[in-house]
Amino acid sequence: MRIERFSFAKRMVYPVSMLDQNSLEAALVAVGDLLEERNERIEVVAIGGGGLLLLGLIERATKDLDLVGLKIGDELIKPVPLPQALSEAADDVAKLMKLSPGWLNAGPASMLDLGLPEGFLGRTSRREYGGLVIYLASRYDQICFKLYAAADDSPRGKHFADLKQLAPIPDELRGAAAWAITHDSSEGFRQILDQVLAALGVG
């Protein structure tokens, strides 16, 4: 998708309570332009609903874009806190577009502590927005994250709805389940995980 670039100073101020694909792209273009104007270049890795929106894999709007890591060379590090230049640019864009505070955040950064699915980084899709480069988690990795989140939530929440929209096949779900229990091996989590899998037709 080609994103038209234009001067930050000339952008129109308009309210965005939720982000759809177009408004999320516009916000990222604005952040990237600001970083470029400030001679900054930052590479991040995104997961969650915002990442799915950017890939066109779901249609529901979202409040934010979740960053799981900063990409430094071939390595990922926790984005906590966000780099100052990125945080300032995101705040400036939030004021311009009337976005929620924290629309660009490091909420899922703790996932790095126990590890991402093997081969994760090699499956990402790269998007460049001026001084901001975003690597988007692949469909399979999003299945892993959404299954984990659904089991931590319920088969009736937004994560389960996103998971259904990704239409995972049984082998993908079994692989995702094997990864999920590396993050939570408690009996209670396994029981809910089994319920989520059963609701998706996997016994």
Protein Blocks (a to p, Z undefined) as FASTA:
>chain_A
ZZddddfklpccdddfbacfklmmmmmmmmmmmmmmnopacddddedjklmmmnopafbd
cfbdcdfbdcehjaccdfbdcdfklmmmmmmmmmmnopaehkaccklmmmmmnopaehkl
mmpccddehjaccddddfklmmmmmmmmmmmmcfkbmklmmmmmnopafklmmmmmmmmm
mmoccfklmmmmmmmmmmnopZZ
